[in-house]
Amino acid sequence: MNKRQADLLKKLIVQDGYQPLKYFSDAFNISVKTISKDLDEVENIINPIGVYIERKQGSGIMLYYTPSQLERLNIILNDAKAFDGNKDLEHRRTEILLNLLINTNEYTTIQKLSDKYMVSRTSINNDLNEIRKSLDKYNLELSRTLKGTRILGSEINIRKAWVFTIQEYGKINPDYITEYQNIRHKELNINEISGILNVKSISFFENLLNELENKLKLVVYEPYYTNLLSHLVIMTKRIIDGNYIDDKTGNKDSMLSISNELYNSAVYLIKEIEKKFDIKINKEEVAYIYKYLISIGLSFDDNKKDIRGSDPSYIHFTKDLIDIISQMSEVNYNLRIGLYNNLSLHIRSMLNRIRYNIQIKNPLLKDFLKEFKEDFFVVKIACFLICKKYGFNMINDDEVAYILSYFISEDEKIAEAVKIKTVVICHSGYGTSQLLATRLKNAFNNIEISGIVSSNSINKIDLSKVDLIVSTVDFDINQSYLMVSAFLNEIDRENIKNYIESILRNKRKSFLKDDMKEISIETIGEKNDIKRPKKFFIEENLIHIEDNTYVCLTGDRKNSIREYLPEKNRAEKHIIFINYSDYIYLSKAVRLLIRKRL
């Protein structure tokens, strides 16, 4: 008997009267089908002692037992608790975490969780403290206010945490994979591909991929899911129309199977499609789908083989990329725990996509270009250098944005560790100000109280070295400050949070601001000849910036930026040459260029 089944038995023992199965499925946040299976398991255990579950049509179910049998039931529950031990605790915390990740717009309370899992409020508090720690690696925050508890953070980080947790826990509780699939279905934009095949046919492909996920006990998350779904739809449509892949290398690649599980999965997908549409699909298509599967980040043990093969190039690629971006950003990302492991998993899948020319779309690309423009092009330049070094084709902007997300996540963690020097001001400087200071420190880990003063003494302290001024009274100073209540209500906390984020953004934007003055861009007019080797004008040596503008890198050990303007009536590329002696100068040059042009 697992933990949920034991909890179900507890609920049956204490319930009065009949209750429908839906009542229990809602209480445990699982399907009616799963509840029925749990009831069968519970009955197998309790029937030998004479206890049974009566099912009454139209009323529901009810547990029948005598007072003497209740003691036997308690022994069964204690045995189940002893058997599961730490597993029950781990499962409960995982379920709480998943429910918080799935319902980020809703608050839950300790009492609700205590009632649901039939444990004390202290146990739930301990669970939430552990969940808070586990969220740190995703740069997510567990917010606990008077309204209740919920998770705060960027959508991309919430998705990462959600998918990773489902990947781990879905092997034990497949219902969470189904939960993920249901939410994904609501978000899926069928209209984008409904013009290829009808909606009914597209539903077939969606169900087919769901079955594959359930079979593998894994989820294919975005954007890989939409890419794979679209590929299957397009492939089927083209075969129906008489078009086939005619690639002799495709079949050869399929013989180099590095994951029997995934290759068999590709075969399974093909056979189901053949049956549904009464078509014949050749082996080259199987190989191509297999390439998709090994390029979408799936990972599990398959006879102790790595589904991405034994090619170590991703190791060197990842290490060199972190090194270059560290130098260009003047932040030692090599010291960031977990970055290499997480990024290397992504790089392995990405290199497979490069090899097999599989393109993915990043739905957040425009957001990255809008909010992190300079950082985006710094990472793009770094990726170009590494791809060049190892002989890979340059990755597209969608892939660059995904790589950037890992470094942004680290930057956010670093920013959280930066102490915000704060001065608290009240009418008297005592009493309520002490209360406010305590509440500020409890609410914000990165706030450092630099002083607690009365409004009359504000002129006696140096505010130039203060990041944040929080006051309970209105007074006249040149610097901006936030008015709050001494009790620091929810609105106050939200305002302070936004203000701190603004401070951290400004600190980040000031990066290299002053020492960029020494850099200038030399503009070469159309009358000047471009005395550069022709190799610099080859497409693969150019980095696209915008429209018809490109950057060309040359390591001449002499720092300079030269912008060659094309003739007005000629459709030539607008090329900007950056000579650099080190990565710090290269970073400054790129940032200056982006600030001036975009």
C-alpha positions in Angstrom: 0.0 0.0 0.0 1.5 3.3 -1.0 1.2 6.6 0.8 -1.8 7.8 -1.2 -3.7 4.5 -0.7 -3.0 4.7 3.0 -4.4 8.3 3.1 -7.4 7.1 1.1 -8.0 4.4 3.7 -7.7 7.0 6.5 -10.3 9.2 4.7 -12.6 6.2 4.3 -12.3 5.4 8.0 -13.3 8.9 9.2 -16.0 9.7 6.6 -19.7 9.7 7.5 -22.0 8.3 4.9 -21.6 7.6 1.2 -19.4 9.7 -1.0 -19.0 9.5 -4.9 -15.7 8.6 -6.4 -15.4 12.2 -7.7 -15.2 13.4 -4.1 -12.1 11.3 -3.5 -10.5 12.1 -6.9 -10.9 15.9 -6.1 -9.6 15.4 -2.6 -6.4 13.7 -3.9 -6.2 15.7 -7.1 -6.1 12.5 -9.2 -8.4 10.9 -11.8 -11.4 8.8 -11.0 -9.7 5.9 -12.8 -6.7 6.1 -10.5 -9.0 6.3 -7.4 -10.8 3.1 -8.6 -7.4 1.3 -8.9 -6.4 2.5 -5.4 -9.7 1.2 -4.0 -9.1 -2.2 -5.5 -5.6 -2.3 -3.9 -7.0 -1.2 -0.5 -9.7 -3.9 -0.7 -7.1 -6.6 -1.3 -5.5 -5.6 2.0 -8.6 -5.0 4.2 -10.9 -7.8 3.0 -8.9 -10.6 4.8 -9.8 -9.0 8.2 -13.5 -8.7 7.3 -13.6 -5.0 6.3 -15.1 -4.1 3.0 -16.1 -1.1 0.8 -19.7 -1.0 -0.2 -20.5 0.6 -3.5 -24.1 1.9 -3.9 -25.3 3.1 -7.3 -26.1 6.8 -7.2 -24.7 7.3 -3.7 -21.0 6.4 -3.8 -18.9 4.3 -1.5 -18.6 3.7 2.2 -16.2 1.7 4.4 -17.9 -0.9 6.7 -16.0 -2.0 9.8 -16.6 -2.9 13.5 -14.9 -1.3 16.5 -12.7 -4.4 16.9 -11.7 -4.2 13.2 -10.7 -0.6 13.6 -7.7 -1.6 15.7 -6.7 -4.0 12.9 -7.0 -1.2 10.4 -4.7 1.0 12.5 -2.1 -1.7 12.6 -2.3 -1.9 8.7 -1.9 1.8 8.5 1.1 1.8 10.9 2.7 -1.0 8.9 2.2 0.9 5.7 3.7 4.0 7.2 6.7 2.0 8.5 7.1 0.3 5.1 7.1 3.6 3.1 9.0 5.7 5.6 10.9 8.5 3.9 9.3 7.7 0.5 6.0 9.0 1.8 7.6 12.2 3.0 9.4 12.6 -0.4 6.2 11.9 -2.4 4.1 14.3 -0.3 6.7 17.1 -0.8 6.9 16.4 -4.5 3.1 16.4 -4.9 2.9 19.7 -3.0 5.7 21.2 -5.2 4.0 20.0 -8.4 0.6 21.4 -7.4 2.2 24.8 -6.6 4.0 24.8 -9.9 0.9 23.9 -11.8 -1.3 26.5 -10.0 1.1 29.4 -9.7 -1.8 31.9 -9.9 -3.6 30.4 -6.9 -2.8 30.5 -3.2 -3.0 27.5 -1.0 -2.8 27.5 2.8 -1.1 25.4 5.4 -4.5 24.3 6.7 -5.6 23.1 3.3 -2.4 21.1 2.9 -2.6 19.7 6.4 -6.2 18.5 5.8 -5.4 17.0 2.4 -2.4 15.0 3.5 -3.7 14.4 7.1 -0.5 15.5 8.8 0.2 18.3 11.3 0.7 22.0 10.3 4.3 21.6 11.6 4.9 18.9 9.1 3.5 21.0 6.2 5.7 23.9 7.4 8.7 21.7 7.2 7.7 20.5 3.8 7.4 24.1 2.5 10.8 25.0 4.0 12.4 22.1 2.0 10.4 23.1 -1.1 11.8 26.6 -0.8 15.3 25.2 -0.8 14.6 23.1 -3.9 13.3 26.1 -5.8 16.6 28.0 -5.4 18.2 26.1 -8.2 15.4 27.3 -10.6 15.6 30.9 -9.3 12.0 30.7 -8.1 10.6 32.1 -4.9 8.1 30.5 -2.5 5.9 33.4 -1.4 4.1 33.1 1.9 1.7 35.9 2.7 -1.6 36.3 4.6 -3.4 35.2 1.5 -1.5 31.9 1.5 1.4 30.3 -0.3 2.3 30.2 -4.0 5.4 30.2 -6.3 6.7 33.4 -7.9 9.2 33.6 -10.8 9.6 33.8 -14.5 7.5 31.6 -16.7 10.6 29.9 -18.3 12.0 29.0 -14.8 8.6 27.7 -13.7 8.4 25.5 -16.8 12.0 24.2 -16.2 11.1 23.3 -12.6 7.8 21.8 -13.6 9.2 19.6 -16.4 12.2 18.4 -14.3 10.0 17.4 -11.4 7.5 15.6 -13.6 10.4 13.7 -15.3 11.5 12.4 -12.0 8.1 11.9 -10.3 6.1 10.8 -13.4 7.9 7.4 -13.3 6.1 6.8 -10.0 2.9 8.7 -10.5 2.0 8.9 -14.2 -1.1 11.0 -13.4 1.2 14.0 -13.3 2.3 13.4 -16.9 -1.4 13.4 -17.9 -1.8 16.6 -16.0 1.0 18.2 -17.9 -0.4 17.0 -21.2 -3.9 18.5 -20.4 -2.4 21.9 -19.7 -0.1 21.7 -22.7 -3.1 20.9 -24.9 -4.9 24.1 -23.7 -1.9 26.2 -24.7 -1.2 24.5 -28.0 -2.0 26.7 -31.0 -3.6 24.2 -33.3 -4.5 26.9 -35.8 -0.9 27.2 -36.9 -0.9 23.7 -38.3 -4.6 23.0 -38.9 -4.2 24.2 -42.4 -2.0 21.2 -43.2 -4.4 18.4 -42.0 -7.8 18.7 -40.4 -8.1 19.2 -36.6 -9.3 15.6 -36.1 -6.1 14.3 -37.7 -3.9 16.6 -35.6 -5.7 15.3 -32.5 -4.5 11.8 -33.5 -0.9 13.0 -33.6 -1.3 14.7 -30.2 -2.7 11.6 -28.6 0.0 9.5 -30.3 2.7 11.6 -28.7 0.9 11.5 -25.4 0.9 7.7 -25.6 4.6 7.8 -26.3 5.3 10.0 -23.3 3.2 7.7 -21.0 5.1 4.7 -22.4 8.5 6.3 -21.8 7.3 7.9 -18.5 8.8 11.2 -19.7 7.4 14.5 -21.2 8.5 16.2 -24.4 8.4 19.9 -23.4 8.3 23.0 -25.4 9.5 24.0 -28.0 10.5 20.4 -28.9 6.9 19.1 -28.6 5.4 21.6 -31.1 8.4 21.0 -33.5 8.0 17.2 -33.4 4.2 17.4 -33.7 4.5 19.8 -36.7 7.1 17.5 -38.3 4.9 14.4 -38.0 1.9 16.3 -39.5 4.0 17.8 -42.4 5.6 14.4 -43.1 2.3 12.6 -43.3 0.7 15.3 -45.5 3.7 15.1 -47.9 3.7 11.3 -48.1 -0.1 11.3 -48.8 0.7 13.7 -51.6 3.4 11.4 -52.9 6.6 13.0 -51.6 9.2 11.0 -49.8 12.6 11.6 -48.3 15.2 10.4 -50.7 18.3 10.6 -48.5 20.7 7.6 -48.7 22.5 8.8 -45.6 19.4 8.7 -43.5 19.2 4.9 -43.5 22.9 4.7 -42.7 22.4 7.0 -39.7 19.6 4.8 -38.4 22.0 1.9 -38.2 24.1 3.9 -35.7 21.5 3.5 -33.0 22.7 4.9 -29.7 19.4 4.3 -27.9 17.3 1.2 -28.5 14.4 2.7 -26.6 14.2 5.9 -28.7 14.8 4.0 -32.0 11.9 1.6 -31.1 9.8 4.7 -30.2 10.4 6.1 -33.7 9.4 2.8 -35.2 6.3 2.8 -33.0 5.3 6.3 -34.2 5.7 5.3 -37.9 3.7 2.1 -37.6 0.8 3.9 -35.9 0.8 6.7 -38.5 0.9 4.0 -41.3 -2.2 2.3 -39.8 -4.1 5.5 -39.3 -3.6 6.9 -42.8 -3.1 3.7 -44.7 0.3 4.8 -46.1 3.7 3.3 -46.4 6.6 5.2 -44.8 10.2 4.4 -45.7 13.2 3.8 -43.4 14.6 7.2 -44.0 11.6 8.8 -42.3 12.2 6.5 -39.3 15.8 7.7 -39.1 14.7 11.3 -39.3 12.2 10.9 -36.5 14.8 9.1 -34.5 17.1 12.1 -35.0 14.3 14.3 -33.6 14.0 12.2 -30.5 17.7 12.2 -29.7 17.7 16.0 -30.2 15.0 17.1 -27.8 16.7 16.7 -24.5 15.2 13.4 -23.4 17.3 11.5 -20.9 17.0 8.1 -19.1 19.0 4.9 -18.6 18.8 2.7 -21.6 21.0 -0.3 -21.0 23.5 2.1 -19.4 23.9 3.9 -22.7 23.8 7.7 -23.2 21.0 8.5 -25.7 23.3 11.2 -27.1 26.2 9.0 -27.7 29.8 9.0 -26.5 30.9 12.1 -28.5 32.8 14.3 -25.9 32.6 17.4 -28.0 29.7 18.8 -26.0 32.0 18.8 -22.9 34.7 21.0 -24.5 32.0 23.1 -26.2 30.3 23.8 -22.9 33.5 24.5 -20.9 34.9 26.9 -23.6 31.5 28.7 -23.9 31.4 29.3 -20.2 35.0 30.5 -20.2 34.5 33.0 -23.1 31.2 34.4 -21.7 32.9 34.7 -18.2 35.6 36.8 -19.8 33.2 38.9 -21.9 31.0 39.5 -18.9 33.7 39.8 -16.3 31.7 37.3 -14.2 33.3 34.0 -13.3 30.5 31.6 -14.3 32.9 28.7 -13.7 32.3 29.2 -10.0 28.5 28.9 -10.4 27.5 25.5 -9.0 25.2 23.5 -11.3 25.6 25.8 -14.4 28.0 23.4 -16.2 25.8 20.3 -15.6 22.6 22.0 -16.7 24.1 23.8 -19.7 26.0 20.7 -20.9 22.8 18.7 -21.0 21.3 21.4 -23.3 24.5 21.6 -25.4 24.5 17.8 -26.0 21.0 18.0 -27.5 21.8 21.2 -29.4 24.8 19.6 -31.1 22.6 16.8 -32.3 20.2 19.3 -33.7 23.1 21.0 -35.5 24.3 17.7 -36.9 20.9 16.7 -38.2 19.9 20.3 -39.2 16.9 20.3 -36.9 15.6 23.8 -36.2 13.6 24.7 -33.1 11.7 27.9 -32.3 12.0 29.8 -29.1 8.7 31.5 -28.2 10.6 33.9 -25.9 13.1 35.1 -28.5 11.5 38.5 -28.9 11.4 39.0 -25.1 15.1 38.2 -24.9 15.9 40.7 -27.7 13.8 43.3 -26.0 15.0 43.0 -22.4 18.5 41.5 -22.7 19.7 43.0 -26.1 23.3 43.5 -25.2 23.7 40.2 -23.4 22.0 38.4 -26.3 24.6 39.6 -28.8 27.5 39.0 -26.4 26.3 35.3 -26.1 25.8 35.2 -29.8 29.3 36.3 -30.5 30.6 33.7 -28.0 28.6 31.0 -29.6 29.9 32.0 -33.0 33.5 31.7 -31.8 33.0 28.3 -30.2 31.1 26.9 -33.2 33.9 28.1 -35.4 36.5 26.5 -33.2 34.9 23.1 -33.3 33.7 23.2 -36.9 29.9 23.4 -36.3 27.5 25.5 -38.3 26.5 28.6 -36.4 23.4 28.1 -34.3 20.3 30.3 -35.0 19.0 33.0 -32.7 16.4 30.7 -31.2 19.2 28.5 -29.8 21.2 31.5 -28.7 18.3 32.7 -26.6 18.0 29.3 -24.9 21.7 29.4 -24.0 21.3 33.0 -22.8 18.6 31.9 -20.4 21.0 29.8 -18.4 23.3 32.8 -17.9 20.4 35.1 -17.1 19.3 32.6 -14.5 22.7 32.7 -12.9 22.8 36.5 -13.1 19.5 36.6 -11.2 20.9 34.3 -8.5 24.0 36.5 -8.2 21.8 39.6 -8.0 19.8 38.1 -5.2 23.1 37.7 -3.2 23.8 41.4 -3.7 23.0 43.3 -0.5 20.6 46.2 -0.8 21.8 48.8 1.7 18.7 50.1 3.3 17.9 53.0 5.7 14.7 52.9 7.7 13.1 56.2 8.7 10.3 56.7 11.2 9.0 59.6 13.2 10.9 58.8 16.3 13.5 56.3 15.1 12.5 53.8 17.7 9.7 51.3 18.4 7.8 51.1 15.1 11.1 51.6 13.1 12.6 48.5 14.9 9.5 46.5 14.0 9.7 47.7 10.3 13.4 46.8 10.1 12.7 43.3 11.4 9.9 42.8 8.9 12.0 44.0 6.1 14.8 41.6 6.9 12.4 38.7 7.2 10.6 39.6 3.9 13.8 40.2 1.8 16.9 38.1 2.1 19.1 40.6 0.3 18.2 43.7 2.3 20.9 44.9 4.7 19.8 47.5 7.2 22.4 50.2 7.2 20.6 52.5 9.7 17.4 53.2 11.6 16.9 56.9 12.2 14.2 59.5 13.0 13.0 61.9 10.3 14.7 64.7 12.2 18.1 63.1 12.0 18.1 62.3 8.3 20.6 65.0 7.5 23.2 63.5 9.8 23.7 60.4 7.6 25.3 60.0 4.2 22.6 58.8 1.9 24.8 58.7 -1.2 25.9 55.2 -0.2 22.4 53.9 0.4 20.5 51.9 -2.2 17.0 52.1 -0.6 15.3 54.4 1.8 12.1 53.2 3.4 10.0 55.5 5.5 6.8 55.6 7.5 6.6 59.4 7.3 6.7 62.0 4.6 9.7 64.3 4.5 11.7 66.4 2.1 14.9 65.1 0.6 16.5 65.0 -2.9 16.6 61.2 -3.1 13.7 59.0 -3.9 12.2 56.9 -1.1 9.3 54.5 -0.5 6.5 55.3 1.9 5.3 52.1 3.8 3.3 51.2 6.9 5.2 50.0 10.0 3.5 46.6 9.6 4.8 46.2 6.0 1.6 45.0 4.3 1.4 43.1 1.1 1.2 46.2 -1.2 4.3 47.6 0.6 6.2 44.3 0.0 5.3 44.3 -3.7 6.4 47.9 -4.1 9.7 47.2 -2.4 10.2 44.1 -4.5 9.7 46.1 -7.7 12.0 48.8 -6.5 14.8 46.3 -5.6 14.5 44.7 -9.0 14.9 48.2 -10.6 18.0 48.8 -8.4 19.5 45.5 -9.5 18.7 46.2 -13.2 20.4 49.6 -12.9 23.5 48.1 -11.3 23.6 45.6 -14.2 23.2 48.3 -16.9 26.0 50.3 -15.4 28.3 47.4 -16.4 31.2 48.8 -18.6 29.4 52.1 -18.9 32.3 54.4 -17.9 35.2 52.7 -19.5 33.4 52.5 -22.9 34.4 56.2 -23.5 37.7 55.0 -24.7 36.2 53.0 -27.6 35.2 54.7 -30.8 33.8 53.5 -34.1 35.7 54.6 -37.2 33.4 55.1 -40.1 34.8 54.4 -43.6 32.9 56.1 -46.4 31.9 54.6 -49.8 34.9 56.2 -51.6 37.4 54.2 -49.6 38.4 50.8 -50.8 37.9 47.9 -48.4 41.3 46.4 -48.2 40.2 43.1 -46.6 40.7 39.5 -47.7 37.7 38.1 -49.5 37.3 35.5 -46.8 35.8 38.1 -44.5 32.8 38.6 -46.8 31.9 34.9 -46.9 28.5 34.3 -45.2 29.9 31.8 -42.6 32.4 34.4 -41.4 29.7 37.1 -40.7 27.5 37.5 -37.7 24.1 39.0 -38.4 23.1 41.9 -36.2 20.0 43.4 -37.9 18.6 43.9 -41.4 21.6 44.0 -43.8 24.2 44.7 -41.0 26.8 42.2 -40.1 29.9 41.9 -37.8 33.1 40.4 -38.8 35.7 39.5 -36.1 39.4 39.7 -36.6 42.0 38.9 -33.9 44.6 41.4 -35.0 45.8 42.1 -31.5 45.0 45.7 -32.2 41.7 46.9 -30.8 39.5 48.8 -33.2 36.0 49.0 -34.7 35.7 50.0 -38.4 32.4 50.4 -40.0 32.3 50.2 -43.8 29.3 51.9 -45.3 28.0 50.3 -48.6 27.3 52.5 -51.6 23.8 54.0 -51.5 22.4 52.3 -54.6 24.1 48.9 -54.1 22.7 46.0 -52.2 25.9 45.2 -50.4 26.2 43.9 -46.9 26.9 46.6 -44.2 29.9 45.1 -42.5 31.5 46.2 -39.2 34.9 44.8 -38.5 35.9 44.4 -34.8 39.6 43.8 -34.2 40.2 42.6 -30.6 43.1 41.6 -28.5 41.0 40.1 -25.7 37.5 39.2 -24.9 36.9 42.1 -22.5 37.5 44.6 -25.3 35.3 42.4 -27.7 32.5 42.6 -25.2 32.8 46.4 -24.8 32.9 46.8 -28.6 29.8 44.6 -29.1 27.8 46.4 -26.3 28.8 49.8 -27.7 27.7 48.8 -31.2 24.4 47.5 -30.0 23.7 50.6 -28.0 24.4 52.8 -30.9 22.5 50.8 -33.5 19.6 49.0 -31.9 
